[in-house]
């Protein structure tokens, strides 16, 4: 998600250093301590791992989950209900793989994160988790994710595995390009392709109806993650990192509006190929209006100036994207049945 936000079950048997709950900013946690810190039921040795997987902040999981549902719904037949077994697999897979992505991100970025106010207390940056422990935890996460993937047809398994280079490489992109959010979008929305393939019974030869929807998801991620990234702009500049938030400057509204229009066009094209009804276009028009609201009411100037109300303003807009994903899903279903 922005230059510091990435894709946010214990039992690895790995030891862990002493854990001390610490306060977090509005972007890393909505309270000074999360439910993980407050819980008396969770063993103390588990808590840093849960923070490493961002288990207390599940917006990222939903942002990974919804594109899977979009792809599935695009292939949905009007005479049948959505496949709840597939949806359950997507939900569990998104939970696991988003946590794995967070672990990968923090493993790459631990030396940067310790210099950023919002991320300096993360488990790896603060030394609560060591690199060998994080590696073992990541292996457990990826094993769980592979277990979900192996329940699909062979073609869908291969398609899912093809996303791993993107998952691993994304954290490096902020070092080499002004558009790391583009790579995040390519990664986070891969589920649209997997969802469509899974609903189609594993075929990969006829993915063309979902490709514009995948591109639409990439545009969506570019919008929400660029806005989110304004929280880290000053720190990224000091560290020599790159982001679209830095690249677009203090007035990103026009550029982001054009990108949001790209999302609308991609969704519309997929809807046309799938012969969806006008109900779909009504729904995605509402989604487009909401994205424009996010863009034009985001107070990036306050955030750039280090004001906490600016951070809260951006968090509210970022958090609303969990509803955007649901609205697109509902619009696709409505386009099939109304």
DODREN-847356 format. One record per residue (C-alpha): x, z, y; residue in three letters. Coordinates in pm, whole numbers, plus 50000, padded with zeros to 5 digits. Example, Ala and Ser with C-alpha at 12.3 -4.5 7.8 and 13.67 -1.06 7.14 Angstrom:
<sites>
+-------+-------+-------+------+
!    xx !    zz !    yy ! rest !
+-------+-------+-------+------+
! 51230 ! 50780 ! 49550 !  ala !
! 51367 ! 50714 ! 49894 !  ser !
+-------+-------+-------+------+
</sites>
This chain:
<sites>
+-------+-------+-------+------+
!    xx !    zz !    yy ! rest !
+-------+-------+-------+------+
! 50000 ! 50000 ! 50000 !  unk !
! 50203 ! 50030 ! 50326 !  unk !
! 50579 ! 50058 ! 50322 !  unk !
! 50538 ! 50414 ! 50199 !  unk !
! 50221 ! 50379 ! 49999 !  unk !
! 50213 ! 50220 ! 49663 !  unk !
! 49993 ! 50168 ! 49378 !  unk !
! 49900 ! 50649 ! 49446 !  unk !
! 49814 ! 51286 ! 48176 !  unk !
! 50087 ! 51500 ! 48128 !  unk !
! 50261 ! 51580 ! 47804 !  unk !
! 50594 ! 51400 ! 47826 !  unk !
! 50769 ! 51710 ! 47707 !  unk !
! 51027 ! 51675 ! 47985 !  unk !
! 51153 ! 51978 ! 48172 !  unk !
! 51108 ! 51999 ! 48548 !  unk !
! 51256 ! 52190 ! 48836 !  unk !
! 51080 ! 52467 ! 49027 !  unk !
! 50776 ! 52339 ! 49216 !  unk !
! 50680 ! 52463 ! 49560 !  unk !
! 50357 ! 52325 ! 49715 !  unk !
! 50415 ! 52196 ! 50065 !  unk !
! 50204 ! 52066 ! 50347 !  unk !
! 50141 ! 51693 ! 50392 !  unk !
! 50027 ! 51478 ! 50679 !  unk !
! 49682 ! 51324 ! 50704 !  unk !
! 49799 ! 51008 ! 50527 !  unk !
! 49955 ! 51175 ! 50227 !  unk !
! 49685 ! 51433 ! 50191 !  unk !
! 49370 ! 51510 ! 50379 !  unk !
! 49443 ! 51884 ! 50364 !  unk !
! 49754 ! 52099 ! 50387 !  unk !
! 49735 ! 52151 ! 50011 !  unk !
! 49552 ! 51939 ! 49758 !  unk !
! 49341 ! 52044 ! 49461 !  unk !
! 49655 ! 52008 ! 49251 !  unk !
! 49828 ! 52282 ! 49449 !  unk !
! 49522 ! 52508 ! 49459 !  unk !
! 49435 ! 52481 ! 49091 !  unk !
! 49517 ! 52781 ! 48873 !  unk !
! 49436 ! 52587 ! 48555 !  unk !
! 49708 ! 52323 ! 48590 !  unk !
! 50049 ! 52442 ! 48463 !  unk !
! 50304 ! 52458 ! 48745 !  unk !
! 50538 ! 52226 ! 48556 !  unk !
! 50270 ! 51953 ! 48559 !  unk !
! 50197 ! 51962 ! 48931 !  unk !
! 50494 ! 51757 ! 49056 !  unk !
! 50409 ! 51483 ! 48804 !  unk !
! 50050 ! 51474 ! 48926 !  unk !
! 50176 ! 51444 ! 49283 !  unk !
! 50419 ! 51171 ! 49174 !  unk !
! 50122 ! 50975 ! 49034 !  unk !
! 49917 ! 51052 ! 49351 !  unk !
! 49646 ! 51203 ! 49128 !  unk !
! 49494 ! 51379 ! 49428 !  unk !
! 49453 ! 51055 ! 49625 !  unk !
! 49251 ! 50804 ! 49425 !  unk !
! 49170 ! 50546 ! 49694 !  unk !
! 49459 ! 50337 ! 49562 !  unk !
! 49312 ! 50347 ! 49212 !  unk !
! 48984 ! 50207 ! 49342 !  unk !
! 49167 ! 49935 ! 49534 !  unk !
! 49331 ! 49835 ! 49204 !  unk !
! 49007 ! 49871 ! 49006 !  unk !
! 48765 ! 49667 ! 49217 !  unk !
! 48941 ! 49328 ! 49186 !  unk !
! 48922 ! 49366 ! 48805 !  unk !
! 48546 ! 49406 ! 48843 !  unk !
! 48527 ! 49108 ! 49078 !  unk !
! 48687 ! 48883 ! 48819 !  unk !
! 48463 ! 49014 ! 48543 !  unk !
! 48151 ! 48980 ! 48758 !  unk !
! 48237 ! 48623 ! 48857 !  unk !
! 48213 ! 48530 ! 48490 !  unk !
! 47904 ! 48748 ! 48443 !  unk !
! 47596 ! 48580 ! 48292 !  unk !
! 47267 ! 48645 ! 48474 !  unk !
! 47089 ! 48726 ! 48147 !  unk !
! 47323 ! 49013 ! 48057 !  unk !
! 47422 ! 49344 ! 48209 !  unk !
! 47783 ! 49397 ! 48322 !  unk !
! 48001 ! 49496 ! 48027 !  unk !
! 48043 ! 49873 ! 48063 !  unk !
! 48314 ! 49881 ! 47797 !  unk !
! 48522 ! 49639 ! 48003 !  unk !
! 48453 ! 49837 ! 48320 !  unk !
! 48568 ! 50157 ! 48146 !  unk !
! 48889 ! 49987 ! 48036 !  unk !
! 48952 ! 49861 ! 48388 !  unk !
! 48891 ! 50209 ! 48532 !  unk !
! 49132 ! 50381 ! 48295 !  unk !
! 49388 ! 50103 ! 48327 !  unk !
! 49372 ! 50118 ! 48707 !  unk !
! 49418 ! 50495 ! 48702 !  unk !
! 49724 ! 50473 ! 48479 !  unk !
! 49888 ! 50169 ! 48636 !  unk !
! 49834 ! 50279 ! 48993 !  unk !
! 50007 ! 50606 ! 48901 !  unk !
! 50288 ! 50409 ! 48735 !  unk !
! 50324 ! 50199 ! 49048 !  unk !
! 50355 ! 50514 ! 49258 !  unk !
! 50628 ! 50641 ! 49026 !  unk !
! 50818 ! 50311 ! 49048 !  unk !
! 50780 ! 50306 ! 49426 !  unk !
! 50916 ! 50659 ! 49465 !  unk !
! 51204 ! 50592 ! 49226 !  unk !
! 51315 ! 50300 ! 49446 !  unk !
! 51246 ! 50479 ! 49773 !  unk !
! 51349 ! 50841 ! 49720 !  unk !
! 51650 ! 50812 ! 49952 !  unk !
! 51433 ! 50656 ! 50224 !  unk !
! 51135 ! 50889 ! 50172 !  unk !
! 51339 ! 51201 ! 50246 !  unk !
! 51392 ! 51071 ! 50602 !  unk !
! 51024 ! 50994 ! 50667 !  unk !
! 50801 ! 51276 ! 50791 !  unk !
! 50500 ! 51165 ! 50587 !  unk !
! 50688 ! 51129 ! 50259 !  unk !
! 50976 ! 51377 ! 50270 !  unk !
! 50793 ! 51628 ! 50047 !  unk !
! 50721 ! 51384 ! 49765 !  unk !
! 50853 ! 51511 ! 49429 !  unk !
! 51153 ! 51277 ! 49398 !  unk !
! 51249 ! 51287 ! 49765 !  unk !
! 51240 ! 51668 ! 49770 !  unk !
! 51416 ! 51712 ! 49436 !  unk !
! 51120 ! 51864 ! 49252 !  unk !
! 51154 ! 51581 ! 48996 !  unk !
! 51484 ! 51425 ! 48887 !  unk !
! 51536 ! 51057 ! 48817 !  unk !
! 51564 ! 51107 ! 48439 !  unk !
! 51239 ! 51305 ! 48443 !  unk !
! 51067 ! 51035 ! 48651 !  unk !
! 51195 ! 50768 ! 48411 !  unk !
! 51050 ! 50953 ! 48112 !  unk !
! 50720 ! 51002 ! 48294 !  unk !
! 50709 ! 50634 ! 48385 !  unk !
! 50766 ! 50541 ! 48020 !  unk !
! 50468 ! 50757 ! 47924 !  unk !
! 50251 ! 50598 ! 48194 !  unk !
! 50345 ! 50244 ! 48094 !  unk !
! 50281 ! 50325 ! 47728 !  unk !
! 49929 ! 50439 ! 47815 !  unk !
! 49876 ! 50126 ! 48024 !  unk !
! 50000 ! 49908 ! 47739 !  unk !
! 49754 ! 50080 ! 47506 !  unk !
! 49467 ! 49967 ! 47729 !  unk !
! 49605 ! 49615 ! 47763 !  unk !
! 49645 ! 49573 ! 47388 !  unk !
! 49269 ! 49618 ! 47343 !  unk !
! 49213 ! 49272 ! 47499 !  unk !
! 49256 ! 48924 ! 47359 !  unk !
! 49609 ! 48784 ! 47329 !  unk !
! 49579 ! 48555 ! 47632 !  unk !
! 49457 ! 48843 ! 47850 !  unk !
! 49740 ! 49064 ! 47723 !  unk !
! 49996 ! 48803 ! 47823 !  unk !
! 49830 ! 48758 ! 48161 !  unk !
! 49837 ! 49131 ! 48223 !  unk !
! 50203 ! 49160 ! 48123 !  unk !
! 50288 ! 48876 ! 48361 !  unk !
! 50214 ! 49112 ! 48653 !  unk !
! 50495 ! 49354 ! 48566 !  unk !
! 50770 ! 49171 ! 48760 !  unk !
! 50552 ! 49204 ! 49072 !  unk !
! 50492 ! 49575 ! 49006 !  unk !
! 50865 ! 49641 ! 48970 !  unk !
! 50979 ! 49417 ! 49257 !  unk !
! 50727 ! 49514 ! 49524 !  unk !
! 50909 ! 49827 ! 49649 !  unk !
! 51219 ! 49613 ! 49711 !  unk !
! 51034 ! 49366 ! 49932 !  unk !
! 51041 ! 49590 ! 50239 !  unk !
! 51416 ! 49543 ! 50234 !  unk !
! 51416 ! 49163 ! 50237 !  unk !
! 51099 ! 49027 ! 50400 !  unk !
! 50868 ! 49097 ! 50692 !  unk !
! 50575 ! 49044 ! 50453 !  unk !
! 50605 ! 49312 ! 50182 !  unk !
! 50228 ! 49361 ! 50207 !  unk !
! 50186 ! 49005 ! 50080 !  unk !
! 50367 ! 49102 ! 49760 !  unk !
! 50156 ! 49417 ! 49737 !  unk !
! 49848 ! 49196 ! 49761 !  unk !
! 49975 ! 48968 ! 49483 !  unk !
! 50028 ! 49279 ! 49269 !  unk !
! 49717 ! 49481 ! 49350 !  unk !
! 49474 ! 49195 ! 49304 !  unk !
! 49614 ! 49060 ! 48977 !  unk !
! 49326 ! 49242 ! 48811 !  unk !
! 49088 ! 48972 ! 48934 !  unk !
! 49263 ! 48726 ! 48701 !  unk !
! 49275 ! 48977 ! 48416 !  unk !
! 48908 ! 49070 ! 48464 !  unk !
! 48797 ! 48709 ! 48457 !  unk !
! 49009 ! 48635 ! 48150 !  unk !
! 48877 ! 48942 ! 47970 !  unk !
! 48516 ! 48850 ! 48044 !  unk !
! 48582 ! 48495 ! 47927 !  unk !
! 48715 ! 48618 ! 47595 !  unk !
! 49081 ! 48568 ! 47671 !  unk !
! 49094 ! 48209 ! 47794 !  unk !
! 49358 ! 48135 ! 48056 !  unk !
! 49302 ! 47762 ! 48082 !  unk !
! 48996 ! 47790 ! 48306 !  unk !
! 49101 ! 48042 ! 48568 !  unk !
! 49040 ! 47805 ! 48859 !  unk !
! 48705 ! 47964 ! 48962 !  unk !
! 48873 ! 48303 ! 49017 !  unk !
! 49192 ! 48182 ! 49187 !  unk !
! 49034 ! 48163 ! 49537 !  unk !
! 48897 ! 48514 ! 49478 !  unk !
! 49246 ! 48631 ! 49390 !  unk !
! 49372 ! 48479 ! 49715 !  unk !
! 49087 ! 48654 ! 49899 !  unk !
! 49202 ! 48985 ! 49752 !  unk !
! 49556 ! 48920 ! 49872 !  unk !
! 49422 ! 48866 ! 50224 !  unk !
! 49219 ! 49187 ! 50196 !  unk !
! 49530 ! 49385 ! 50101 !  unk !
! 49724 ! 49232 ! 50388 !  unk !
! 49461 ! 49363 ! 50629 !  unk !
! 49419 ! 49717 ! 50502 !  unk !
! 49783 ! 49780 ! 50421 !  unk !
! 49912 ! 49642 ! 50749 !  unk !
! 49682 ! 49878 ! 50939 !  unk !
! 49789 ! 50165 ! 50713 !  unk !
! 50155 ! 50080 ! 50769 !  unk !
! 50140 ! 50157 ! 51141 !  unk !
! 50181 ! 50522 ! 51046 !  unk !
! 50536 ! 50451 ! 50927 !  unk !
! 50642 ! 50192 ! 51181 !  unk !
! 50887 ! 50408 ! 51377 !  unk !
! 51048 ! 50550 ! 51063 !  unk !
! 51074 ! 50207 ! 50903 !  unk !
! 51242 ! 50069 ! 51214 !  unk !
! 51500 ! 50350 ! 51213 !  unk !
! 51572 ! 50293 ! 50844 !  unk !
! 51604 ! 49916 ! 50882 !  unk !
! 51301 ! 49844 ! 50663 !  unk !
! 51055 ! 49561 ! 50716 !  unk !
! 50674 ! 49541 ! 50717 !  unk !
! 50392 ! 49332 ! 50854 !  unk !
! 50310 ! 49628 ! 51079 !  unk !
! 50648 ! 49586 ! 51246 !  unk !
! 50633 ! 49207 ! 51236 !  unk !
! 50290 ! 49179 ! 51403 !  unk !
! 50378 ! 49422 ! 51681 !  unk !
! 50147 ! 49630 ! 51895 !  unk !
! 49856 ! 49382 ! 51899 !  unk !
! 49791 ! 49266 ! 51541 !  unk !
! 49418 ! 49206 ! 51588 !  unk !
! 49412 ! 48827 ! 51616 !  unk !
! 49650 ! 48771 ! 51325 !  unk !
! 49464 ! 49016 ! 51102 !  unk !
! 49129 ! 48863 ! 51198 !  unk !
! 49256 ! 48525 ! 51081 !  unk !
! 49371 ! 48683 ! 50754 !  unk !
! 49029 ! 48846 ! 50713 !  unk !
! 48874 ! 48502 ! 50765 !  unk !
! 49095 ! 48383 ! 50480 !  unk !
! 48940 ! 48652 ! 50261 !  unk !
! 48591 ! 48532 ! 50352 !  unk !
! 48686 ! 48171 ! 50278 !  unk !
! 48840 ! 48257 ! 49942 !  unk !
! 48538 ! 48457 ! 49832 !  unk !
! 48306 ! 48185 ! 49952 !  unk !
! 48494 ! 47916 ! 49762 !  unk !
! 48482 ! 48113 ! 49438 !  unk !
! 48113 ! 48176 ! 49492 !  unk !
! 48055 ! 47805 ! 49537 !  unk !
! 48241 ! 47716 ! 49218 !  unk !
! 48045 ! 47982 ! 49027 !  unk !
! 47714 ! 47861 ! 49180 !  unk !
! 47623 ! 48200 ! 49323 !  unk !
! 47302 ! 48236 ! 49522 !  unk !
! 47272 ! 48297 ! 49899 !  unk !
! 47257 ! 48672 ! 49829 !  unk !
! 47630 ! 48660 ! 49759 !  unk !
! 47706 ! 48503 ! 50096 !  unk !
! 47495 ! 48761 ! 50278 !  unk !
! 47696 ! 49034 ! 50108 !  unk !
! 48039 ! 48893 ! 50180 !  unk !
! 47939 ! 48825 ! 50542 !  unk !
! 47870 ! 49199 ! 50576 !  unk !
! 48208 ! 49271 ! 50420 !  unk !
! 48375 ! 49036 ! 50668 !  unk !
! 48201 ! 49211 ! 50959 !  unk !
! 48326 ! 49545 ! 50833 !  unk !
! 48684 ! 49416 ! 50811 !  unk !
! 48662 ! 49295 ! 51170 !  unk !
! 48539 ! 49642 ! 51266 !  unk !
! 48843 ! 49794 ! 51094 !  unk !
! 49079 ! 49559 ! 51272 !  unk !
! 48938 ! 49584 ! 51624 !  unk !
! 48875 ! 49960 ! 51623 !  unk !
! 49204 ! 50062 ! 51460 !  unk !
! 49394 ! 50260 ! 51724 !  unk !
! 49745 ! 50144 ! 51640 !  unk !
! 49870 ! 50234 ! 51988 !  unk !
! 49799 ! 50603 ! 51937 !  unk !
! 49961 ! 50594 ! 51595 !  unk !
! 50270 ! 50419 ! 51729 !  unk !
! 50289 ! 50691 ! 51995 !  unk !
! 50293 ! 50953 ! 51719 !  unk !
! 49946 ! 51092 ! 51793 !  unk !
! 49771 ! 51262 ! 51502 !  unk !
! 49433 ! 51122 ! 51608 !  unk !
! 49583 ! 50775 ! 51563 !  unk !
! 49680 ! 50859 ! 51207 !  unk !
! 49333 ! 50993 ! 51137 !  unk !
! 49182 ! 50679 ! 51286 !  unk !
! 49389 ! 50457 ! 51056 !  unk !
! 49323 ! 50673 ! 50750 !  unk !
! 48946 ! 50650 ! 50804 !  unk !
! 48964 ! 50270 ! 50815 !  unk !
! 49193 ! 50250 ! 50515 !  unk !
! 48974 ! 50485 ! 50312 !  unk !
! 48665 ! 50274 ! 50384 !  unk !
! 48811 ! 49992 ! 50174 !  unk !
! 48697 ! 50164 ! 49857 !  unk !
! 48346 ! 50073 ! 49977 !  unk !
! 48456 ! 49720 ! 50066 !  unk !
! 48562 ! 49658 ! 49706 !  unk !
! 48231 ! 49794 ! 49577 !  unk !
! 48037 ! 49576 ! 49824 !  unk !
! 48212 ! 49259 ! 49706 !  unk !
! 48136 ! 49353 ! 49343 !  unk !
! 47769 ! 49414 ! 49426 !  unk !
! 47755 ! 49085 ! 49617 !  unk !
! 47883 ! 48890 ! 49317 !  unk !
! 47628 ! 49052 ! 49088 !  unk !
! 47352 ! 48985 ! 49339 !  unk !
! 47463 ! 48623 ! 49360 !  unk !
! 47404 ! 48589 ! 48988 !  unk !
! 47063 ! 48755 ! 48962 !  unk !
! 46883 ! 48710 ! 49295 !  unk !
+-------+-------+-------+------+
</sites>
